Amino acid sequence: MAGKFYHLNGEYKTAMEMLLSAKDDDKAMPLAIQCAVESKDNELIKQLTDYLLGESDGIPKDPNFIFRLYVEMHMYSEAAKTAIILSQEEQKRGNYKLARDLLFQMHRQLIIHNLRVPSNMIDALVLLHSYLIVKPLVKRNEQKNAARMLIRVADQISSFSTRKLFHPHDFYI
């Protein structure tokens, strides 16, 4: 991968061109993000952002890459918006723990940098966490707390995949 060596040599523009053309290489995108961040060149950052959003070729790329770029660039408000979208996608796939963890990590980053946490992020985080702690609460024989969490989740039940919802046998001890 020639882009890597151009990057190491400080030739960021050439490196970016090479890395963006290496579509089949899994290491190209993380390296392109690193290249854009290290270059501190607004033109290269815009080129990479346009590429990731699909504005240059009409094909949007994996949103995880734009999220990583925003975090690396310390653009936390944009990263927060992207984290919410990524979390919703994971939630649609039934990956509730991953969705919750993604939101929690972004929540921590915003708090660390003294930035406002969007209310929809807090709401989504509380909902996912409530859903995920029901089973452990039942196993610890804390039915009242589990019931509170289920009531909280019940208002937003449409947010959860039907194939991953609780089954009656989940609540037997």
OpenMM code with the backbone's topology and positions (N, CA, C; nanometers):
from openmm import Vec3, app, unit

residues = "MET ALA GLY LYS PHE TYR HIS LEU ASN GLY GLU TYR LYS THR ALA MET GLU MET LEU LEU SER ALA LYS ASP ASP ASP LYS ALA MET PRO LEU ALA ILE GLN CYS ALA VAL GLU SER LYS ASP ASN GLU LEU ILE LYS GLN LEU THR ASP TYR LEU LEU GLY GLU SER ASP GLY ILE PRO LYS ASP PRO ASN PHE ILE PHE ARG LEU TYR VAL GLU MET HIS MET TYR SER GLU ALA ALA LYS THR ALA ILE ILE LEU SER GLN GLU GLU GLN LYS ARG GLY ASN TYR LYS LEU ALA ARG ASP LEU LEU PHE GLN MET HIS ARG GLN LEU ILE ILE HIS ASN LEU ARG VAL PRO SER ASN MET ILE ASP ALA LEU VAL LEU LEU HIS SER TYR LEU ILE VAL LYS PRO LEU VAL LYS ARG ASN GLU GLN LYS ASN ALA ALA ARG MET LEU ILE ARG VAL ALA ASP GLN ILE SER SER PHE SER THR ARG LYS LEU PHE HIS PRO HIS ASP PHE TYR ILE".split()
positions = [
    Vec3(0.0847, -0.1167, 0.0000),
    Vec3(0.0000, 0.0000, 0.0000),
    Vec3(0.0900, 0.1239, 0.0000),
    Vec3(0.0961, 0.1849, -0.1153),
    Vec3(0.1837, 0.3004, -0.1350),
    Vec3(0.1401, 0.4203, -0.0519),
    Vec3(0.0091, 0.4342, -0.0298),
    Vec3(-0.0428, 0.5470, 0.0470),
    Vec3(0.0174, 0.5559, 0.1856),
    Vec3(0.0441, 0.4407, 0.2453),
    Vec3(0.1023, 0.4369, 0.3796),
    Vec3(0.2398, 0.5034, 0.3805),
    Vec3(0.3192, 0.4745, 0.2785),
    Vec3(0.4553, 0.5277, 0.2742),
    Vec3(0.4570, 0.6771, 0.2409),
    Vec3(0.3635, 0.7199, 0.1553),
    Vec3(0.3513, 0.8639, 0.1310),
    Vec3(0.3103, 0.9351, 0.2600),
    Vec3(0.2211, 0.8719, 0.3349),
    Vec3(0.1764, 0.9283, 0.4630),
    Vec3(0.2934, 0.9397, 0.5599),
    Vec3(0.3713, 0.8323, 0.5720),
    Vec3(0.4865, 0.8333, 0.6625),
    Vec3(0.5904, 0.9368, 0.6212),
    Vec3(0.5958, 0.9653, 0.4907),
    Vec3(0.6914, 1.0625, 0.4381),
    Vec3(0.6383, 1.2061, 0.4486),
    Vec3(0.5150, 1.2214, 0.4958),
    Vec3(0.4575, 1.3546, 0.5113),
    Vec3(0.3956, 1.4112, 0.3854),
    Vec3(0.3833, 1.3296, 0.2819),
    Vec3(0.3199, 1.3735, 0.1570),
    Vec3(0.1712, 1.3380, 0.1651),
    Vec3(0.0991, 1.4181, 0.2419),
    Vec3(-0.0384, 1.3850, 0.2777),
    Vec3(-0.1347, 1.3860, 0.1590),
    Vec3(-0.1191, 1.4808, 0.0687),
    Vec3(-0.2107, 1.4901, -0.0454),
    Vec3(-0.2004, 1.3654, -0.1338),
    Vec3(-0.0787, 1.3253, -0.1664),
    Vec3(-0.0578, 1.2047, -0.2471),
    Vec3(-0.1039, 1.0818, -0.1707),
    Vec3(-0.0743, 1.0779, -0.0425),
    Vec3(-0.1157, 0.9648, 0.0412),
    Vec3(-0.2674, 0.9514, 0.0407),
    Vec3(-0.3376, 1.0639, 0.0540),
    Vec3(-0.4837, 1.0600, 0.0569),
    Vec3(-0.5394, 1.0070, -0.0743),
    Vec3(-0.4846, 1.0530, -0.1857),
    Vec3(-0.5299, 1.0043, -0.3167),
    Vec3(-0.5121, 0.8533, -0.3270),
    Vec3(-0.3965, 0.8049, -0.2849),
    Vec3(-0.3681, 0.6606, -0.2909),
    Vec3(-0.4607, 0.5822, -0.1975),
    Vec3(-0.4797, 0.6334, -0.0776),
    Vec3(-0.5610, 0.5622, 0.0218),
    Vec3(-0.7076, 0.5569, -0.0194),
    Vec3(-0.7583, 0.6648, -0.0768),
    Vec3(-0.8982, 0.6655, -0.1197),
    Vec3(-0.9210, 0.5789, -0.2425),
    Vec3(-0.8161, 0.5555, -0.3189),
    Vec3(-0.8309, 0.4681, -0.4357),
    Vec3(-0.8142, 0.3205, -0.3994),
    Vec3(-0.7645, 0.2909, -0.2799),
    Vec3(-0.7451, 0.1521, -0.2340),
    Vec3(-0.8724, 0.1031, -0.1652),
    Vec3(-0.9796, 0.0848, -0.2422),
    Vec3(-1.1110, 0.0517, -0.1860),
    Vec3(-1.1174, -0.0866, -0.1234),
    Vec3(-1.0363, -0.1787, -0.1699),
    Vec3(-1.0434, -0.3164, -0.1194),
    Vec3(-0.9577, -0.3401, 0.0043),
    Vec3(-0.8763, -0.2434, 0.0407),
    Vec3(-0.7858, -0.2598, 0.1544),
    Vec3(-0.8529, -0.2110, 0.2824),
    Vec3(-0.8676, -0.3005, 0.3796),
    Vec3(-0.9339, -0.2676, 0.5063),
    Vec3(-0.8567, -0.1648, 0.5886),
    Vec3(-0.7258, -0.1571, 0.5679),
    Vec3(-0.6433, -0.0658, 0.6468),
    Vec3(-0.6382, 0.0743, 0.5866),
    Vec3(-0.6901, 0.0905, 0.4659),
    Vec3(-0.6786, 0.2189, 0.3965),
    Vec3(-0.7591, 0.3296, 0.4650),
    Vec3(-0.8822, 0.3010, 0.5043),
    Vec3(-0.9669, 0.4060, 0.5623),
    Vec3(-0.9153, 0.4553, 0.6976),
    Vec3(-0.8803, 0.3662, 0.7921),
    Vec3(-0.8229, 0.4178, 0.9171),
    Vec3(-0.6956, 0.5004, 0.8932),
    Vec3(-0.6172, 0.4594, 0.7963),
    Vec3(-0.4949, 0.5332, 0.7642),
    Vec3(-0.5280, 0.6681, 0.6991),
    Vec3(-0.6325, 0.6716, 0.6164),
    Vec3(-0.6752, 0.7976, 0.5547),
    Vec3(-0.7235, 0.8953, 0.6621),
    Vec3(-0.7936, 0.8437, 0.7620),
    Vec3(-0.8391, 0.9284, 0.8731),
    Vec3(-0.7185, 0.9847, 0.9479),
    Vec3(-0.6227, 0.8985, 0.9768),
    Vec3(-0.5008, 0.9415, 1.0462),
    Vec3(-0.4257, 1.0455, 0.9628),
    Vec3(-0.4203, 1.0227, 0.8331),
    Vec3(-0.3517, 1.1145, 0.7418),
    Vec3(-0.4187, 1.2523, 0.7440),
    Vec3(-0.5505, 1.2554, 0.7372),
    Vec3(-0.6237, 1.3826, 0.7378),
    Vec3(-0.6018, 1.4575, 0.8686),
    Vec3(-0.6063, 1.3852, 0.9792),
    Vec3(-0.5894, 1.4477, 1.1107),
    Vec3(-0.4485, 1.5045, 1.1254),
    Vec3(-0.3492, 1.4256, 1.0891),
    Vec3(-0.2105, 1.4704, 1.1031),
    Vec3(-0.1774, 1.5869, 1.0108),
    Vec3(-0.2383, 1.5891, 0.8928),
    Vec3(-0.2076, 1.6949, 0.7963),
    Vec3(-0.2596, 1.8312, 0.8418),
    Vec3(-0.3698, 1.8310, 0.9161),
    Vec3(-0.4364, 1.9553, 0.9593),
    Vec3(-0.4696, 2.0444, 0.8398),
    Vec3(-0.4854, 1.9805, 0.7242),
    Vec3(-0.5171, 2.0500, 0.5999),
    Vec3(-0.6684, 2.0420, 0.5777),
    Vec3(-0.7345, 2.1579, 0.5828),
    Vec3(-0.8804, 2.1604, 0.5688),
    Vec3(-0.9276, 2.1032, 0.4360),
    Vec3(-0.8482, 2.1211, 0.3318),
    Vec3(-0.8847, 2.0685, 0.2004),
    Vec3(-0.8848, 1.9148, 0.2016),
    Vec3(-0.7835, 1.8554, 0.2638),
    Vec3(-0.7784, 1.7087, 0.2733),
    Vec3(-0.8901, 1.6548, 0.3627),
    Vec3(-0.9176, 1.7248, 0.4708),
    Vec3(-1.0250, 1.6822, 0.5612),
    Vec3(-1.1583, 1.6868, 0.4880),
    Vec3(-1.1813, 1.7935, 0.4108),
    Vec3(-1.3056, 1.8041, 0.3337),
    Vec3(-1.3121, 1.6952, 0.2275),
    Vec3(-1.2001, 1.6667, 0.1628),
    Vec3(-1.1962, 1.5613, 0.0611),
    Vec3(-1.2348, 1.4270, 0.1227),
    Vec3(-1.1795, 1.3966, 0.2381),
    Vec3(-1.2103, 1.2704, 0.3053),
    Vec3(-1.3554, 1.2680, 0.3524),
    Vec3(-1.4025, 1.3781, 0.4088),
    Vec3(-1.5413, 1.3853, 0.4544),
    Vec3(-1.6369, 1.3653, 0.3373),
    Vec3(-1.6115, 1.4328, 0.2262),
    Vec3(-1.6956, 1.4166, 0.1070),
    Vec3(-1.6945, 1.2721, 0.0583),
    Vec3(-1.5783, 1.2102, 0.0606),
    Vec3(-1.5670, 1.0707, 0.0187),
    Vec3(-1.6485, 0.9796, 0.1106),
    Vec3(-1.6346, 0.9996, 0.2416),
    Vec3(-1.7044, 0.9138, 0.3375),
    Vec3(-1.8557, 0.9327, 0.3316),
    Vec3(-1.8997, 1.0554, 0.3043),
    Vec3(-2.0434, 1.0822, 0.2948),
    Vec3(-2.1004, 1.0441, 0.1587),
    Vec3(-2.0132, 1.0078, 0.0649),
    Vec3(-2.0573, 0.9647, -0.0674),
    Vec3(-2.0799, 1.0784, -0.1646),
    Vec3(-2.0367, 1.1983, -0.1294),
    Vec3(-2.0577, 1.3130, -0.2170),
    Vec3(-1.9667, 1.3096, -0.3388),
    Vec3(-1.8546, 1.2409, -0.3302),
    Vec3(-1.7620, 1.2366, -0.4434),
    Vec3(-1.7970, 1.1269, -0.5436),
    Vec3(-1.8586, 1.0173, -0.4971),
    Vec3(-1.8907, 0.9072, -0.5887),
    Vec3(-2.0347, 0.8569, -0.5765),
    Vec3(-2.1140, 0.9213, -0.4923),
    Vec3(-2.2541, 0.8817, -0.4778),
    Vec3(-2.2774, 0.7590, -0.3916),
    Vec3(-2.1722, 0.7053, -0.3316),
    Vec3(-2.1843, 0.5850, -0.2486),
    Vec3(-2.1390, 0.6184, -0.1070),
    Vec3(-2.2341, 0.6329, -0.0130),
    Vec3(-2.1934, 0.6595, 0.1255),
    Vec3(-2.1164, 0.5407, 0.1830),
    Vec3(-2.0118, 0.5702, 0.2573),
    Vec3(-1.9283, 0.4650, 0.3169),
    Vec3(-1.9780, 0.4319, 0.4573),
    Vec3(-1.9142, 0.3364, 0.5194),
    Vec3(-1.9496, 0.2933, 0.6547),
    Vec3(-1.9494, 0.4142, 0.7481),
    Vec3(-2.0630, 0.4423, 0.8159),
    Vec3(-2.0701, 0.5597, 0.9037),
    Vec3(-1.9712, 0.5552, 1.0204),
    Vec3(-1.9204, 0.4372, 1.0522),
    Vec3(-1.8207, 0.4281, 1.1592),
    Vec3(-1.6961, 0.5097, 1.1259),
    Vec3(-1.6638, 0.5192, 0.9973),
    Vec3(-1.5448, 0.5939, 0.9577),
    Vec3(-1.5638, 0.7439, 0.9785),
    Vec3(-1.6800, 0.7963, 0.9423),
    Vec3(-1.7031, 0.9397, 0.9624),
    Vec3(-1.7084, 0.9704, 1.1114),
    Vec3(-1.7629, 0.8770, 1.1895),
    Vec3(-1.7654, 0.8929, 1.3350),
    Vec3(-1.6227, 0.9017, 1.3882),
    Vec3(-1.5370, 0.8095, 1.3441),
    Vec3(-1.3977, 0.8091, 1.3903),
    Vec3(-1.3247, 0.9366, 1.3487),
    Vec3(-1.3528, 0.9846, 1.2273),
    Vec3(-1.2908, 1.1094, 1.1817),
    Vec3(-1.3328, 1.2253, 1.2717),
    Vec3(-1.4613, 1.2358, 1.3010),
    Vec3(-1.5099, 1.3443, 1.3866),
    Vec3(-1.4474, 1.3374, 1.5258),
    Vec3(-1.4366, 1.2190, 1.5808),
    Vec3(-1.3763, 1.2049, 1.7140),
    Vec3(-1.2293, 1.2451, 1.7089),
    Vec3(-1.1568, 1.1965, 1.6086),
    Vec3(-1.0142, 1.2295, 1.5961),
    Vec3(-0.9914, 1.3792, 1.5743),
    Vec3(-1.0872, 1.4441, 1.5076),
    Vec3(-1.0752, 1.5876, 1.4807),
    Vec3(-1.1300, 1.6715, 1.5966),
    Vec3(-1.1746, 1.6039, 1.7033),
    Vec3(-1.2336, 1.6707, 1.8200),
    Vec3(-1.3591, 1.7493, 1.7826),
    Vec3(-1.4316, 1.6994, 1.6836),
    Vec3(-1.5591, 1.7584, 1.6410),
    Vec3(-1.6698, 1.6790, 1.7104),
    Vec3(-1.6823, 1.7003, 1.8400),
    Vec3(-1.7661, 1.6135, 1.9221),
    Vec3(-1.9155, 1.6297, 1.8961),
    Vec3(-1.9611, 1.7476, 1.8598),
    Vec3(-2.1047, 1.7609, 1.8344),
    Vec3(-2.1443, 1.6828, 1.7093),
    Vec3(-2.0598, 1.6856, 1.6056),
    Vec3(-2.0861, 1.6062, 1.4853),
    Vec3(-2.0735, 1.4572, 1.5166),
    Vec3(-1.9754, 1.4231, 1.5994),
    Vec3(-1.9578, 1.2829, 1.6392),
    Vec3(-2.0787, 1.2341, 1.7176),
    Vec3(-2.1356, 1.3198, 1.8003),
    Vec3(-2.2536, 1.2813, 1.8789),
    Vec3(-2.3715, 1.2513, 1.7875),
    Vec3(-2.3926, 1.3354, 1.6869),
    Vec3(-2.5017, 1.3112, 1.5912),
    Vec3(-2.4802, 1.1790, 1.5187),
    Vec3(-2.3573, 1.1543, 1.4789),
    Vec3(-2.3249, 1.0298, 1.4093),
    Vec3(-2.3408, 0.9106, 1.5024),
    Vec3(-2.3031, 0.9256, 1.6288),
    Vec3(-2.3168, 0.8167, 1.7264),
    Vec3(-2.4627, 0.7779, 1.7444),
    Vec3(-2.5509, 0.8760, 1.7453),
    Vec3(-2.6937, 0.8466, 1.7590),
    Vec3(-2.7427, 0.7671, 1.6389),
    Vec3(-2.7007, 0.8060, 1.5202),
    Vec3(-2.7403, 0.7335, 1.3989),
    Vec3(-2.6854, 0.5913, 1.4013),
    Vec3(-2.5575, 0.5764, 1.4364),
    Vec3(-2.4966, 0.4430, 1.4439),
    Vec3(-2.5666, 0.3570, 1.5487),
    Vec3(-2.6002, 0.4167, 1.6607),
    Vec3(-2.6685, 0.3438, 1.7670),
    Vec3(-2.8050, 0.2951, 1.7197),
    Vec3(-2.8768, 0.3800, 1.6471),
    Vec3(-3.0075, 0.3402, 1.5945),
    Vec3(-2.9939, 0.2241, 1.4967),
    Vec3(-2.8889, 0.2267, 1.4157),
    Vec3(-2.8657, 0.1162, 1.3217),
    Vec3(-2.8370, -0.0139, 1.3963),
    Vec3(-2.7532, -0.0069, 1.4982),
    Vec3(-2.7235, -0.1266, 1.5780),
    Vec3(-2.8487, -0.1761, 1.6495),
    Vec3(-2.9294, -0.0840, 1.6948),
    Vec3(-3.0528, -0.1210, 1.7636),
    Vec3(-3.1474, -0.1926, 1.6674),
    Vec3(-3.1553, -0.1462, 1.5427),
    Vec3(-3.2398, -0.2123, 1.4425),
    Vec3(-3.1931, -0.3550, 1.4172),
    Vec3(-3.0621, -0.3763, 1.4276),
    Vec3(-3.0064, -0.5109, 1.4070),
    Vec3(-3.0207, -0.5987, 1.5305),
    Vec3(-3.0665, -0.5412, 1.6402),
    Vec3(-3.0821, -0.6177, 1.7638),
    Vec3(-2.9577, -0.6192, 1.8505),
    Vec3(-2.8594, -0.5372, 1.8190),
    Vec3(-2.7347, -0.5295, 1.8965),
    Vec3(-2.7470, -0.4196, 2.0020),
    Vec3(-2.8297, -0.4447, 2.1026),
    Vec3(-2.8620, -0.3413, 2.2009),
    Vec3(-2.7434, -0.3055, 2.2894),
    Vec3(-2.6645, -0.4029, 2.3262),
    Vec3(-2.5486, -0.3750, 2.4120),
    Vec3(-2.4481, -0.2874, 2.3374),
    Vec3(-2.4229, -0.3200, 2.2118),
    Vec3(-2.3313, -0.2405, 2.1304),
    Vec3(-2.3851, -0.0984, 2.1116),
    Vec3(-2.5154, -0.0870, 2.0879),
    Vec3(-2.5779, 0.0448, 2.0716),
    Vec3(-2.5637, 0.1270, 2.1994),
    Vec3(-2.5893, 0.0632, 2.3140),
    Vec3(-2.5776, 0.1331, 2.4423),
    Vec3(-2.4329, 0.1740, 2.4690),
    Vec3(-2.3390, 0.0833, 2.4434),
    Vec3(-2.1978, 0.1127, 2.4685),
    Vec3(-2.1479, 0.2281, 2.3816),
    Vec3(-2.1919, 0.2319, 2.2564),
    Vec3(-2.1534, 0.3398, 2.1662),
    Vec3(-2.2029, 0.4743, 2.2199),
    Vec3(-2.3284, 0.4782, 2.2614),
    Vec3(-2.3833, 0.6022, 2.3170),
    Vec3(-2.3141, 0.6408, 2.4472),
    Vec3(-2.2849, 0.5414, 2.5293),
    Vec3(-2.2204, 0.5702, 2.6571),
    Vec3(-2.0808, 0.6283, 2.6365),
    Vec3(-2.0045, 0.5711, 2.5436),
    Vec3(-1.8700, 0.6229, 2.5156),
    Vec3(-1.8764, 0.7674, 2.4657),
    Vec3(-1.9724, 0.7948, 2.3769),
    Vec3(-1.9865, 0.9304, 2.3247),
    Vec3(-2.0321, 1.0248, 2.4349),
    Vec3(-2.1211, 0.9785, 2.5208),
    Vec3(-2.1683, 1.0575, 2.6351),
    Vec3(-2.0496, 1.0971, 2.7235),
    Vec3(-1.9633, 0.9998, 2.7513),
    Vec3(-1.8443, 1.0277, 2.8334),
    Vec3(-1.7534, 1.1303, 2.7677),
    Vec3(-1.7323, 1.1169, 2.6360),
    Vec3(-1.6461, 1.2121, 2.5648),
    Vec3(-1.7023, 1.3541, 2.5740),
    Vec3(-1.8331, 1.3669, 2.5593),
    Vec3(-1.8947, 1.4993, 2.5672),
    Vec3(-1.8796, 1.5587, 2.7069),
    Vec3(-1.8992, 1.4756, 2.8095),
    Vec3(-1.8852, 1.5219, 2.9480),
    Vec3(-1.7401, 1.5633, 2.9755),
    Vec3(-1.6458, 1.4815, 2.9323),
    Vec3(-1.5035, 1.5105, 2.9537),
    Vec3(-1.4657, 1.6455, 2.8928),
    Vec3(-1.5237, 1.6762, 2.7763),
    Vec3(-1.4885, 1.8002, 2.7068),
    Vec3(-1.5855, 1.9145, 2.7384),
    Vec3(-1.6621, 1.8972, 2.8469),
    Vec3(-1.7548, 2.0013, 2.8939),
    Vec3(-1.8504, 2.0491, 2.7850),
    Vec3(-1.9011, 1.9540, 2.7063),
    Vec3(-1.9968, 1.9872, 2.6015),
    Vec3(-2.1352, 1.9373, 2.6414),
    Vec3(-2.2368, 2.0017, 2.5882),
    Vec3(-2.3744, 1.9643, 2.6174),
    Vec3(-2.4057, 1.8292, 2.5531),
    Vec3(-2.4680, 1.7422, 2.6306),
    Vec3(-2.5098, 1.6119, 2.5796),
    Vec3(-2.6511, 1.6290, 2.5247),
    Vec3(-2.6736, 1.5953, 2.3965),
    Vec3(-2.8077, 1.6110, 2.3397),
    Vec3(-2.9110, 1.5276, 2.4162),
    Vec3(-3.0288, 1.5839, 2.4340),
    Vec3(-3.1324, 1.5147, 2.5116),
    Vec3(-3.1749, 1.3842, 2.4457),
    Vec3(-3.1764, 1.3798, 2.3112),
    Vec3(-3.2147, 1.2540, 2.2457),
    Vec3(-3.1101, 1.1450, 2.2682),
    Vec3(-2.9840, 1.1844, 2.2899),
    Vec3(-2.8808, 1.0858, 2.3220),
    Vec3(-2.9034, 1.0309, 2.4630),
    Vec3(-2.9338, 1.1185, 2.5560),
    Vec3(-2.9602, 1.0745, 2.6935),
    Vec3(-3.0819, 0.9828, 2.6965),
    Vec3(-3.1884, 1.0219, 2.6265),
    Vec3(-3.3106, 0.9406, 2.6234),
    Vec3(-3.2832, 0.8014, 2.5664),
    Vec3(-3.2089, 0.7964, 2.4555),
    Vec3(-3.1772, 0.6677, 2.3936),
    Vec3(-3.0896, 0.5830, 2.4852),
    Vec3(-2.9950, 0.6459, 2.5517),
    Vec3(-2.9056, 0.5747, 2.6432),
    Vec3(-2.9833, 0.5173, 2.7612),
    Vec3(-3.0716, 0.5957, 2.8195),
    Vec3(-3.1528, 0.5489, 2.9325),
    Vec3(-3.2427, 0.4332, 2.8893),
    Vec3(-3.3037, 0.4456, 2.7727),
    Vec3(-3.3930, 0.3407, 2.7233),
    Vec3(-3.3180, 0.2090, 2.7013),
    Vec3(-3.2045, 0.2162, 2.6332),
    Vec3(-3.1261, 0.0953, 2.6069),
    Vec3(-3.0747, 0.0331, 2.7360),
    Vec3(-3.0273, 0.1156, 2.8264),
    Vec3(-2.9755, 0.0638, 2.9524),
    Vec3(-3.0877, -0.0017, 3.0331),
    Vec3(-3.2033, 0.0616, 3.0354),
    Vec3(-3.3178, 0.0045, 3.1076),
    Vec3(-3.3531, -0.1325, 3.0517),
    Vec3(-3.3540, -0.1430, 2.9198),
    Vec3(-3.3865, -0.2702, 2.8550),
    Vec3(-3.2838, -0.3774, 2.8921),
    Vec3(-3.1572, -0.3395, 2.8904),
    Vec3(-3.0506, -0.4372, 2.9128),
    Vec3(-3.0393, -0.4845, 3.0574),
    Vec3(-3.0851, -0.4055, 3.1530),
    Vec3(-3.0675, -0.4475, 3.2926),
    Vec3(-3.1870, -0.5242, 3.3491),
    Vec3(-3.2922, -0.5440, 3.2700),
    Vec3(-3.4099, -0.6159, 3.3215),
    Vec3(-3.3738, -0.7579, 3.3628),
    Vec3(-3.3098, -0.8338, 3.2745),
    Vec3(-3.2770, -0.9741, 3.3068),
    Vec3(-3.1903, -0.9866, 3.4322),
    Vec3(-3.0819, -0.9096, 3.4435),
    Vec3(-3.0018, -0.9200, 3.5662),
    Vec3(-3.0815, -0.8849, 3.6924),
    Vec3(-3.1709, -0.7892, 3.6823),
    Vec3(-3.2530, -0.7545, 3.7984),
    Vec3(-3.3445, -0.8695, 3.8380),
    Vec3(-3.4028, -0.9353, 3.7394),
    Vec3(-3.4906, -1.0494, 3.7680),
    Vec3(-3.4101, -1.1625, 3.8303),
    Vec3(-3.2918, -1.1875, 3.7781),
    Vec3(-3.2079, -1.2948, 3.8329),
    Vec3(-3.1672, -1.2674, 3.9767),
    Vec3(-3.1561, -1.1382, 4.0131),
    Vec3(-3.1218, -1.1022, 4.1508),
    Vec3(-3.2462, -1.0872, 4.2381),
    Vec3(-3.3598, -1.1264, 4.1833),
    Vec3(-3.4868, -1.1249, 4.2560),
    Vec3(-3.5296, -0.9819, 4.2930),
    Vec3(-3.5001, -0.8877, 4.2059),
    Vec3(-3.5411, -0.7488, 4.2264),
    Vec3(-3.6550, -0.7161, 4.1301),
    Vec3(-3.7709, -0.7782, 4.1544),
    Vec3(-3.8839, -0.7657, 4.0634),
    Vec3(-3.9361, -0.6222, 4.0514),
    Vec3(-3.9370, -0.5477, 4.1613),
    Vec3(-3.9886, -0.4104, 4.1549),
    Vec3(-3.9035, -0.3239, 4.0622),
    Vec3(-3.7734, -0.3355, 4.0763),
    Vec3(-3.6849, -0.2576, 3.9889),
    Vec3(-3.6962, -0.3042, 3.8439),
    Vec3(-3.7060, -0.4356, 3.8239),
    Vec3(-3.7224, -0.4891, 3.6886),
    Vec3(-3.8531, -0.4383, 3.6279),
    Vec3(-3.9589, -0.4359, 3.7088),
    Vec3(-4.0884, -0.3872, 3.6611),
    Vec3(-4.0797, -0.2396, 3.6218),
    Vec3(-4.0090, -0.1599, 3.7000),
    Vec3(-3.9910, -0.0181, 3.6661),
    Vec3(-3.9205, -0.0026, 3.5315),
    Vec3(-3.8184, -0.0849, 3.5113),
    Vec3(-3.7454, -0.0777, 3.3845),
    Vec3(-3.8350, -0.1205, 3.2682),
    Vec3(-3.9147, -0.2247, 3.2886),
    Vec3(-4.0050, -0.2711, 3.1828),
    Vec3(-4.1106, -0.1658, 3.1499),
    Vec3(-4.1590, -0.0963, 3.2511),
    Vec3(-4.2563, 0.0109, 3.2268),
    Vec3(-4.1915, 0.1218, 3.1444),
    Vec3(-4.0682, 0.1560, 3.1782),
    Vec3(-3.9950, 0.2588, 3.1033),
    Vec3(-3.9771, 0.2156, 2.9579),
    Vec3(-3.9448, 0.0887, 2.9378),
    Vec3(-3.9212, 0.0360, 2.8035),
    Vec3(-4.0524, 0.0217, 2.7263),
    Vec3(-4.1611, -0.0106, 2.7962),
    Vec3(-4.2897, -0.0372, 2.7306),
    Vec3(-4.3371, 0.0809, 2.6466),
    Vec3(-4.3103, 0.2026, 2.6916),
    Vec3(-4.3528, 0.3203, 2.6154),
    Vec3(-4.2843, 0.3286, 2.4793),
    Vec3(-4.1670, 0.2709, 2.4689),
    Vec3(-4.0889, 0.2776, 2.3452),
    Vec3(-4.0638, 0.1388, 2.2857),
    Vec3(-4.1535, 0.0461, 2.3081),
    Vec3(-4.1318, -0.0933, 2.2667),
    Vec3(-4.1072, -0.1061, 2.1168),
    Vec3(-4.1615, -0.0149, 2.0373),
    Vec3(-4.1416, -0.0222, 1.8923),
    Vec3(-3.9954, 0.0009, 1.8537),
    Vec3(-3.9144, 0.0511, 1.9455),
    Vec3(-3.7722, 0.0733, 1.9178),
    Vec3(-3.6917, -0.0557, 1.9187),
    Vec3(-3.7541, -0.1635, 1.9641),
    Vec3(-3.6822, -0.2888, 1.9804),
    Vec3(-3.7295, -0.3918, 1.8792),
    Vec3(-3.6352, -0.4684, 1.8305),
    Vec3(-3.6619, -0.5736, 1.7335),
    Vec3(-3.7488, -0.6822, 1.7961),
    Vec3(-3.8475, -0.7299, 1.7222),
    Vec3(-3.9376, -0.8321, 1.7763),
    Vec3(-3.8662, -0.9644, 1.7983),
    Vec3(-3.7651, -0.9927, 1.7221),
    Vec3(-3.6966, -1.1216, 1.7387),
    Vec3(-3.6063, -1.1239, 1.8615),
    Vec3(-3.5796, -1.0080, 1.9207),
    Vec3(-3.4898, -1.0018, 2.0355),
    Vec3(-3.5617, -0.9645, 2.1653),
    Vec3(-3.6934, -0.9536, 2.1617),
    Vec3(-3.7661, -0.9159, 2.2828),
    Vec3(-3.7620, -1.0283, 2.3843),
    Vec3(-3.7984, -0.9957, 2.5059),
    Vec3(-3.7994, -1.0936, 2.6139),
    Vec3(-3.9031, -1.2022, 2.5874),
    Vec3(-3.8757, -1.3204, 2.6356),
    Vec3(-3.9696, -1.4322, 2.6324),
    Vec3(-4.0111, -1.4614, 2.7756),
    Vec3(-4.1310, -1.5192, 2.7947),
    Vec3(-4.1756, -1.5479, 2.9313),
    Vec3(-4.0758, -1.6308, 3.0109),
    Vec3(-4.0049, -1.7242, 2.9446),
    Vec3(-3.9092, -1.8070, 3.0190),
    Vec3(-3.7898, -1.7262, 3.0707),
    Vec3(-3.7704, -1.6048, 3.0193),
    Vec3(-3.6616, -1.5198, 3.0679),
    Vec3(-3.6830, -1.4759, 3.2123),
    Vec3(-3.8065, -1.4814, 3.2582),
    Vec3(-3.8383, -1.4279, 3.3898),
    Vec3(-3.8548, -1.5343, 3.4970),
    Vec3(-3.8349, -1.6599, 3.4615),
    Vec3(-3.8406, -1.7654, 3.5627),
    Vec3(-3.7048, -1.7780, 3.6287),
    Vec3(-3.7064, -1.7949, 3.7572),
    Vec3(-3.5804, -1.8023, 3.8320),
    Vec3(-3.5456, -1.9465, 3.8601),
] * unit.nanometer
topology = app.Topology()
chain = topology.addChain("A")
for resn in residues:
    res = topology.addResidue(resn, chain)
    for name in ("N", "CA", "C"):
        topology.addAtom(name, app.Element.getBySymbol(name[0]), res)
